[in-house]
Amino acid sequence: MLRLNSNIGGGGVQKKIAVLVRDRASEALRMSLGLILVDDLVDVYVLDKKLDATQEEAASHIEILKEMDMHIYTNCRENEGMEYLPAGEVAARLPGYDHILAY
């Protein structure tokens, strides 16, 4: 029997997933929210530029991520309300994840 995600239904080990947000911010943030439904640990990294907070959909996703106590990191100091990490620190953390999704 093929099991797509052993976490569904409470079985298996929690996976660590990093979502790297670059060009398709709204889609990446929406995907991040969906990933928490299978009870995996999901961290979001907004990279290389300021997130366009005027995009209503992206702003809504960020608000929900914060309400869910998810970690949102950035290597761009202009992104308010996110934990700043220099690019080298982001790179050092990535090998610790089971899956890395880049958008």
C-alpha positions in Angstrom: 0.0 0.0 0.0 1.4 3.4 -1.0 1.1 6.1 1.6 1.7 9.7 0.4 2.2 11.2 3.8 2.7 9.1 6.9 1.7 12.0 9.1 -1.9 12.0 7.9 -4.0 10.3 10.6 -1.3 10.8 13.3 1.3 8.3 12.1 4.9 8.9 11.3 7.6 11.4 12.0 7.1 15.2 11.7 8.9 16.5 8.6 10.8 19.9 8.6 9.9 21.9 5.5 11.4 25.2 4.4 9.5 27.4 1.9 11.7 29.9 0.1 9.7 32.9 -1.1 11.0 35.0 -4.0 9.0 35.7 -7.1 5.5 34.1 -6.5 5.0 35.3 -3.0 1.3 34.9 -2.7 1.4 31.4 -4.1 4.3 30.4 -1.8 2.6 31.8 1.3 -0.7 30.0 0.4 1.3 26.7 0.0 3.0 27.3 3.4 -0.5 27.5 5.0 -1.6 24.3 3.3 1.5 22.4 4.4 0.7 22.9 8.1 -2.5 20.8 7.7 -0.4 17.6 7.7 1.2 18.6 11.0 4.7 19.1 9.6 7.0 21.9 10.8 7.0 24.6 8.2 9.3 27.7 8.2 9.0 30.5 5.7 12.0 32.4 4.3 11.2 35.6 2.3 14.4 36.2 0.3 16.2 39.0 -1.5 13.5 41.7 -1.6 10.8 43.5 0.3 7.5 41.6 0.3 4.8 43.7 -1.4 2.5 44.3 1.5 0.1 46.1 -0.8 -0.9 42.8 -2.3 -4.0 42.0 -0.2 -3.7 38.3 -0.7 -0.1 38.1 0.4 -0.8 40.4 3.4 -3.7 38.1 4.5 -1.5 35.0 4.2 1.3 36.6 6.3 -1.3 37.6 9.0 -2.6 34.0 9.2 1.0 32.6 9.3 1.7 34.8 12.3 -1.6 33.8 14.0 -0.5 30.1 13.6 2.8 30.9 15.3 4.8 30.0 12.2 8.4 31.3 11.8 8.8 33.8 9.1 12.4 34.8 8.3 13.9 37.3 5.8 17.3 38.3 4.6 15.9 41.8 3.7 15.8 44.3 6.5 12.9 46.1 4.9 10.5 43.3 5.6 8.8 44.4 8.8 7.4 41.9 11.3 9.7 39.1 10.1 12.9 37.8 11.8 16.0 39.0 10.0 18.7 36.5 9.2 21.7 37.3 7.0 21.9 35.2 3.8 24.8 33.1 5.3 22.6 32.1 8.3 19.7 31.2 5.9 22.1 29.0 3.9 23.4 27.3 7.1 19.9 26.4 8.2 18.7 24.8 5.0 20.5 21.5 5.2 18.5 20.8 8.4 15.2 20.5 6.5 13.7 17.4 5.0 12.2 19.3 2.1 12.9 22.7 0.6 10.3 24.3 -1.7 11.5 27.3 -3.7 9.0 29.7 -5.3 
